[in-house]
Amino acid sequence: MKLWLEAMRPKTLIITLSPILIGTVLSPIWNLLTFLMTLICGLGIQIGTNFANDYFDHKQGSDTKKRKGPRRLIASGHVSPQAMRFAMIVAFAIAFLAGLYLTVIGGWVIFALLLIAISSGIGYSAGKCSLSRTGLADLFVFLFFGPIAVLATFYLQTGALSWLLLWASLAPGLIPVAVLTANNLRDRTEDKKCKKMTLTVRFGKTFGRWEYTLCLLVGILPVIPLTAIKFWLILPLVALIPAVFLIRRIWSYKRLSTLNDVLADTGKTLLLYTALFIIGALL
């Protein structure tokens, strides 16, 4: 169980929790069962994607002993490829079943998004033209953990949409891209050798540093327009404090292992932002 919990990458699950919590807390009415099913669906997709990443990266030879990041369970010999593939199928199946319930509430649009999300989760790592190998992963992460997740969550609770949700969706979309960018900066040399063409491989280290910087700033600052409606939504701006220190570290790091801490602390910044957003919305 400890190994499978590790494979789920629990420290990154705030990436799924954030847009669902933000979309729900902004809703004037809350349905608990819908909220729980949305959580199960979202977490199932992310965990399934993490399992798929472990499985397909091993299959394609992307994971090596020189890997600087957290260990992969197949590459380290702790889990067989067959077991990981089965776990991936189970996670996506759970997400699909929860998504069917949400489809009854939200209609065919929700079902279409469900199919696209699961397909993208598999296609994130699978094949030579996967999202992670073509540099499209950044766009996928932004859209599905940002605008799509926030708007879909709000719609499932209320049956309506608001353009103001776009402002609220930028942080849960862009801060995870910053997490991905820190990961890609760390793995840039290995990715280049195995022809994994992330944006940092395509455009270089300086581009990756600017991408990280802009994702944090453009993610956090747009909460300001929402203060005109709910003043206490000014609270998430406190997340700018750790963000500034993280930006400084991304421009000054000397060792690649430092980026593991930057990656983890970026996730904590998203957690802080989300907690403060919820408090501000409730106030």
C-alpha positions, 0 to 999 in steps of 0.5 A: 500500500505504501508503494502504491501511495507513492505511485499516486504522487499524493503531494501533486494531488492538490493540482486536481483538488484546487480547481474543484474546490475553487469552482465549488466554493464560488457556487451559490449552492452546493450539492455534496454528492455532486462534489464528491463524485467530481472529486473522485472523477478528477482524482481518478484521472490524475492518478491514472495519468500518474500510473500511465506516466510510470508505465509508458515512460518505462516502456519507452526508455525515458526513465533511467538510473540517472533520473534526478526526480523521485523514483519510478516504481517500475524502473526501480523494480518495485512494481511490475509493468503488468501491475502498473498497467492494471492499476492504471486501468482501474483508476481510469475505470473509477473516474469513468464511472464517477463521470457517468453520474456527472453526465446525468447531471451535466449532459453530453458536454460533461461526457465529452470532456470526460472522454477527452480527459481520460484519452489525454491522460493516457496520451500524456505519455503513450506513443512517440507523439504523446503530449509530454514528448511534443511539448503540448503537455503544458497546454493540456495541464493549463486547460484541464486543471484550469478553465475546464475544471473550474467551469465544469465544477461550477456548472455541475453545481449550478447549471450555469456559467460566468465569465468571472470564473475565468479569472478564478481559473488561472491560478489552478491552471498556471501554477501546475504548469509551473510545477511541470516546468520545474520538472522539465528543467530538472530532466532537460538533459535526460529528456533531450537524450531520449528525444522527449521534446518538452518546451525546455528542451525545444527552447532552452533553460532560459525559456523554462525559467521565464515560463515558470516565472510568468506562470506564477505571477500571471496565475496569482495576480488575476484574482484582483478583479474578483475582489470587486465582488468578494473583497476578501478574495484579496487573501490569496495574494499572500501566495505572492510571498512564497512565489517571489522566493521560488522565482528567485530560486528558479533563476539562481539554482546551481544543482538540479536536485534543488529543483525537486524542492522548488517543485514541491514548494510550488505545489505547497504554494498552490495549496496555500493559494487554494486555502486562502481563496476558500477562506476569502470566498466564505468570508 
